[in-house]
Amino acid sequence: YLDVFTINFFFREIRQKLIEIDGDVVDVEDVKDEIFDMVKPTDPARITFSDFERCRVGGTIVSMLTDLNGFWEYDNRENIIAEEAREELEQLLQDNMQ
């Protein structure tokens, strides 16, 4: 299972790398709260494998806790989506002008 201690253990290295790269300090409590909100575990103190299967975002959570790029992509998902939409719109406008 995954509990607050385990989340802190895994996220500690990601957090340290973020601080080294750009000084960005990410609050582990915020990450923990977000993970528990995403999973909505049956036991509010821990996340089981069954909870991961049921929530369908287990892969995202594992990536957030073990891979700097995975966390960055999740943390910046709204900006990434907006940028992709802007690029698609620009392409459509270019296509219509031809």
C-alpha positions in Angstrom: 0.0 0.0 0.0 0.9 3.6 -0.3 0.6 5.9 2.7 1.8 9.4 3.6 5.3 8.1 4.7 5.7 6.2 1.4 4.7 9.3 -0.7 7.2 11.4 1.3 9.9 8.8 0.8 9.5 8.6 -3.0 8.7 12.3 -3.6 11.7 13.5 -1.6 14.2 13.0 -4.5 11.8 14.6 -7.1 11.4 17.6 -4.8 15.1 17.9 -4.3 15.8 17.8 -8.1 13.1 20.5 -8.6 14.8 22.7 -6.1 18.2 22.2 -7.7 16.9 22.9 -11.2 15.0 26.1 -10.7 14.5 26.7 -7.0 10.9 25.6 -7.2 9.8 24.3 -3.8 6.9 21.9 -4.0 5.0 21.2 -0.9 4.8 17.5 -0.3 1.5 17.9 1.6 0.0 19.4 -1.6 1.3 16.4 -3.7 0.0 14.0 -1.1 -3.4 15.6 -1.0 -3.6 15.7 -4.8 -2.7 12.0 -5.0 -5.3 11.0 -2.4 -7.9 13.2 -4.2 -7.1 11.5 -7.5 -7.4 8.0 -6.1 -10.2 8.4 -3.6 -9.0 5.3 -1.6 -11.5 3.3 0.4 -9.2 3.8 3.5 -8.4 7.5 3.8 -5.0 6.7 5.4 -3.6 4.5 2.6 -3.9 3.6 -1.0 -4.1 -0.1 -1.9 -3.4 -1.8 -5.2 -7.1 -2.2 -5.7 -7.6 1.5 -5.2 -4.9 2.1 -8.0 -6.7 -0.2 -10.3 -10.1 1.3 -9.7 -8.9 5.0 -10.1 -7.2 4.3 -13.5 -4.5 7.0 -12.8 -2.1 4.7 -11.0 0.5 5.1 -13.8 0.4 8.8 -13.5 0.9 8.7 -9.8 3.8 6.3 -10.0 5.3 8.6 -12.6 4.8 11.6 -10.4 6.6 10.0 -7.5 9.5 8.4 -9.4 10.3 10.4 -12.5 11.1 14.1 -12.6 9.7 14.5 -16.1 6.6 12.6 -15.1 6.0 15.0 -12.2 6.8 18.0 -14.4 4.3 16.9 -17.1 1.6 16.3 -14.5 2.3 19.6 -12.7 2.2 21.5 -16.0 -0.6 19.6 -17.7 -2.9 22.6 -18.1 -0.1 24.7 -19.7 0.8 21.8 -22.0 -2.8 21.4 -23.1 -3.2 25.1 -23.7 0.0 25.2 -25.7 -1.2 22.2 -27.8 -4.5 23.8 -28.4 -2.9 27.1 -29.5 -0.6 25.2 -31.9 -3.6 23.4 -33.4 -5.5 26.6 -33.8 -2.5 28.3 -35.5 -2.3 25.3 -37.9 -6.0 25.5 -38.7 -5.7 29.2 -39.4 -2.7 28.6 -41.7 -4.5 25.8 -43.5 -7.5 28.0 -44.1 -5.4 30.9 -45.5 -3.9 28.7 -48.2 
